[in-house]
Amino acid sequence: MTTTAPAIAPTAPEAPTAPIAPIAATALSTPSTPSTPTAPEAAIADARERIDTLDDRIIGLIQERMAVSAVIQQTRIASGGRRVHLSREMEILARYRDALGKPGTGLAMTLLELCRGRI
């Protein structure tokens, strides 16, 4: 009785393998899927949502400031005064500059322009 060896298909020579990267490096270089955000992505999304909420509040406050400023201007004009009170505007500019530095002056100028219009 002769036995035959099972037929084995020839295999291709093995390709050289690259060294295995550490898990941490692989995790950082692998793009995540939108359905599974990473911790940094989740933190950024939460912070952006908070910024959007703050921006909504800031816009609402600016609109409220514009309305109050309109009342002041109308009252001043009705009593024979000028629409703009320059010394008060200088106080506002100084207040924003002191609180926020040089960019605060630009922000205050924008607020003043929104609230009283261009002079």
C-alpha positions as CSV (number, residue, x, y, z in Angstrom):
1,M,0.0,0.0,0.0
2,T,1.4,3.2,-1.1
3,T,0.4,6.5,0.5
4,T,0.4,9.7,-1.3
5,A,1.1,12.9,0.4
6,P,-1.7,15.4,0.2
7,A,-1.2,17.9,-2.6
8,I,0.0,21.2,-1.2
9,A,-0.3,24.3,-3.3
10,P,2.9,26.1,-3.8
11,T,3.1,29.4,-1.8
12,A,4.6,32.7,-2.8
13,P,7.7,33.6,-1.0
14,E,6.9,35.7,2.1
15,A,7.3,39.5,1.7
16,P,9.6,41.1,4.2
17,T,7.6,42.6,7.0
18,A,8.0,46.1,8.3
19,P,8.7,46.6,12.0
20,I,5.5,46.9,14.0
21,A,4.9,50.5,15.2
22,P,4.0,51.1,18.8
23,I,0.3,51.2,19.5
24,A,0.2,54.8,20.5
25,A,1.9,56.0,17.3
26,T,-0.5,53.9,15.2
27,A,-3.5,55.2,17.0
28,L,-2.5,58.8,16.4
29,S,-1.9,58.3,12.7
30,T,-5.1,56.3,12.0
31,P,-8.0,58.6,11.1
32,S,-11.0,58.1,13.3
33,T,-14.4,57.5,11.9
34,P,-17.0,60.2,12.4
35,S,-19.1,57.9,14.5
36,T,-16.4,57.4,17.0
37,P,-14.8,60.7,17.9
38,T,-11.6,60.7,19.9
39,A,-11.3,62.4,23.2
40,P,-9.6,65.5,21.7
41,E,-12.3,65.8,19.0
42,A,-15.0,65.5,21.6
43,A,-13.4,68.1,23.8
44,I,-13.0,70.5,20.8
45,A,-16.7,69.9,19.8
46,D,-17.8,70.6,23.3
47,A,-15.7,73.8,23.5
48,R,-17.0,75.0,20.1
49,E,-20.6,74.5,21.3
50,R,-19.8,76.5,24.4
51,I,-18.2,79.3,22.2
52,D,-21.4,79.3,20.0
53,T,-23.5,79.8,23.1
54,L,-21.3,82.6,24.4
55,D,-21.4,84.3,21.0
56,D,-25.2,84.1,21.0
57,R,-25.2,85.8,24.4
58,I,-22.6,88.4,23.3
59,I,-24.7,89.3,20.2
60,G,-27.8,89.6,22.4
61,L,-26.0,91.9,24.8
62,I,-24.7,94.0,21.9
63,Q,-28.2,94.3,20.6
64,E,-29.4,95.3,24.1
65,R,-26.6,97.9,24.3
66,M,-27.6,99.3,20.9
67,A,-31.2,99.8,22.1
68,V,-30.1,101.5,25.4
69,S,-27.7,103.7,23.4
70,A,-30.6,104.7,21.1
71,V,-32.7,105.8,24.1
72,I,-29.8,107.9,25.4
73,Q,-29.2,109.5,22.0
74,Q,-32.9,110.3,21.5
75,T,-33.2,111.8,25.0
76,R,-30.0,113.9,24.6
77,I,-31.2,115.2,21.2
78,A,-34.7,115.9,22.5
79,S,-33.3,118.0,25.4
80,G,-31.2,120.1,23.0
81,G,-27.9,118.2,23.4
82,R,-25.6,116.5,20.9
83,R,-26.1,112.9,19.7
84,V,-22.5,111.9,20.7
85,H,-20.9,112.6,24.0
86,L,-17.1,112.4,23.2
87,S,-15.8,112.4,26.8
88,R,-18.1,109.4,27.6
89,E,-16.8,107.6,24.5
90,M,-13.2,108.2,25.7
91,E,-14.2,106.6,29.1
92,I,-15.5,103.6,27.2
93,L,-12.4,103.3,25.1
94,A,-10.2,103.5,28.2
95,R,-12.3,100.9,30.0
96,Y,-12.0,98.3,27.2
97,R,-8.3,99.1,26.7
98,D,-7.6,98.6,30.4
99,A,-9.5,95.3,30.5
100,L,-8.4,93.8,27.2
101,G,-5.2,95.6,26.1
102,K,-4.8,97.3,22.7
103,P,-7.3,95.0,20.9
104,G,-9.9,96.2,23.4
105,T,-9.7,99.7,21.9
106,G,-10.7,98.3,18.5
107,L,-13.5,96.3,20.0
108,A,-14.8,99.4,21.8
109,M,-14.6,101.4,18.6
110,T,-16.7,98.8,16.9
111,L,-19.2,98.8,19.7
112,L,-19.4,102.6,19.6
113,E,-19.9,102.6,15.9
114,L,-22.7,100.0,16.2
115,C,-24.4,101.9,18.9
116,R,-24.2,105.4,17.6
117,G,-23.3,105.1,13.9
118,R,-20.3,106.6,12.3
119,I,-19.4,110.2,13.1
